[in-house]
Amino acid sequence: MPKYSRKFKSPAHITAEIMDEKLKKFGTIRIKPVSVSWKQPNERRFYTVSLEEFISWIMSNKKSKRGKS
Protein backbone atom coordinates (compact mmCIF):
# COMPACT_ATOMS: atom_id res chain seq x y z
CA MET A 1 0.00 0.00 0.00
CA PRO A 2 1.51 3.38 -0.95
CA LYS A 3 2.12 5.97 1.74
CA TYR A 4 -0.09 9.04 1.27
CA SER A 5 0.75 12.64 2.11
CA ARG A 6 -2.60 13.10 3.89
CA LYS A 7 -4.93 10.84 5.83
CA PHE A 8 -8.06 10.94 7.93
CA LYS A 9 -7.64 10.02 11.55
CA SER A 10 -10.46 7.49 11.14
CA PRO A 11 -12.13 6.14 8.95
CA ALA A 12 -10.01 5.89 5.78
CA HIS A 13 -12.74 7.54 3.69
CA ILE A 14 -16.24 8.97 4.04
CA THR A 15 -19.03 7.76 1.76
CA ALA A 16 -22.51 9.30 1.74
CA GLU A 17 -25.60 8.64 -0.34
CA ILE A 18 -27.45 11.77 -1.42
CA MET A 19 -31.22 11.55 -1.73
CA ASP A 20 -33.59 13.81 -3.69
CA GLU A 21 -36.77 15.39 -2.31
CA LYS A 22 -38.69 12.14 -2.95
CA LEU A 23 -36.03 10.17 -1.02
CA LYS A 24 -34.85 8.54 -4.23
CA LYS A 25 -31.10 8.03 -4.45
CA PHE A 26 -29.53 10.96 -6.34
CA GLY A 27 -25.93 9.75 -6.13
CA THR A 28 -23.00 8.79 -3.94
CA ILE A 29 -20.11 11.01 -2.90
CA ARG A 30 -16.88 9.62 -1.48
CA ILE A 31 -14.28 11.81 0.16
CA LYS A 32 -10.73 10.62 0.71
CA PRO A 33 -7.78 12.64 1.98
CA VAL A 34 -6.40 12.76 -1.58
CA SER A 35 -9.52 12.77 -3.78
CA VAL A 36 -13.25 13.43 -4.17
CA SER A 37 -15.43 10.93 -6.08
CA TRP A 38 -18.99 10.99 -7.44
CA LYS A 39 -21.19 8.17 -8.72
CA GLN A 40 -24.73 8.36 -10.08
CA PRO A 41 -27.26 5.67 -9.12
CA ASN A 42 -26.85 2.34 -10.92
CA GLU A 43 -23.32 3.17 -12.11
CA ARG A 44 -20.41 0.91 -11.22
CA ARG A 45 -17.56 3.39 -11.33
CA PHE A 46 -16.87 6.66 -9.59
CA TYR A 47 -15.76 9.84 -11.34
CA THR A 48 -12.76 11.05 -9.35
CA VAL A 49 -10.66 14.20 -9.12
CA SER A 50 -7.65 14.83 -6.96
CA LEU A 51 -8.08 17.00 -3.90
CA GLU A 52 -5.86 19.63 -5.56
CA GLU A 53 -8.12 19.68 -8.66
CA PHE A 54 -11.22 19.97 -6.48
CA ILE A 55 -9.76 22.84 -4.43
CA SER A 56 -8.69 24.66 -7.60
CA TRP A 57 -12.19 24.28 -9.08
CA ILE A 58 -14.11 25.26 -5.93
CA MET A 59 -11.88 28.29 -5.31
CA SER A 60 -11.73 29.40 -8.98
CA ASN A 61 -14.55 31.94 -8.69
CA LYS A 62 -13.43 34.27 -5.92
CA LYS A 63 -16.60 36.36 -6.30
CA SER A 64 -18.91 33.50 -5.33
CA LYS A 65 -20.00 33.39 -1.72
CA ARG A 66 -20.73 30.51 0.56
CA GLY A 67 -24.05 28.97 -0.29
CA LYS A 68 -26.65 27.76 2.14
CA SER A 69 -26.53 24.10 3.09
ZAMARGU-4260 file (C-alpha; in steps of 0.2 Angstrom, whole numbers, plus 5000, padded with zeros to 4 digits):
<rodrens>
0) 5000/5000/5000 | 5008/5017/4995 | 5011/5030/5009 | 5000/5045/5006 | 5004/5063/5011
5) 4987/5065/5019 | 4975/5054/5029 | 4960/5055/5040 | 4962/5050/5058 | 4948/5037/5056
10) 4939/5031/5045 | 4950/5029/5029 | 4936/5038/5018 | 4919/5045/5020 | 4905/5039/5009
15) 4887/5046/5009 | 4872/5043/4998 | 4863/5059/4993 | 4844/5058/4991 | 4832/5069/4982
20) 4816/5077/4988 | 4807/5061/4985 | 4820/5051/4995 | 4826/5043/4979 | 4845/5040/4978
25) 4852/5055/4968 | 4870/5049/4969 | 4885/5044/4980 | 4899/5055/4985 | 4916/5048/4993
30) 4929/5059/5001 | 4946/5053/5004 | 4961/5063/5010 | 4968/5064/4992 | 4952/5064/4981
35) 4934/5067/4979 | 4923/5055/4970 | 4905/5055/4963 | 4894/5041/4956 | 4876/5042/4950
40) 4864/5028/4954 | 4866/5012/4945 | 4883/5016/4939 | 4898/5005/4944 | 4912/5017/4943
45) 4916/5033/4952 | 4921/5049/4943 | 4936/5055/4953 | 4947/5071/4954 | 4962/5074/4965
50) 4960/5085/4980 | 4971/5098/4972 | 4959/5098/4957 | 4944/5100/4968 | 4951/5114/4978
55) 4957/5123/4962 | 4939/5121/4955 | 4929/5126/4970 | 4941/5141/4973 | 4941/5147/4955
60) 4927/5160/4957 | 4933/5171/4970 | 4917/5182/4968 | 4905/5168/4973 | 4900/5167/4991
65) 4896/5153/5003 | 4880/5145/4999 | 4867/5139/5011 | 4867/5120/5015
</rodrens>
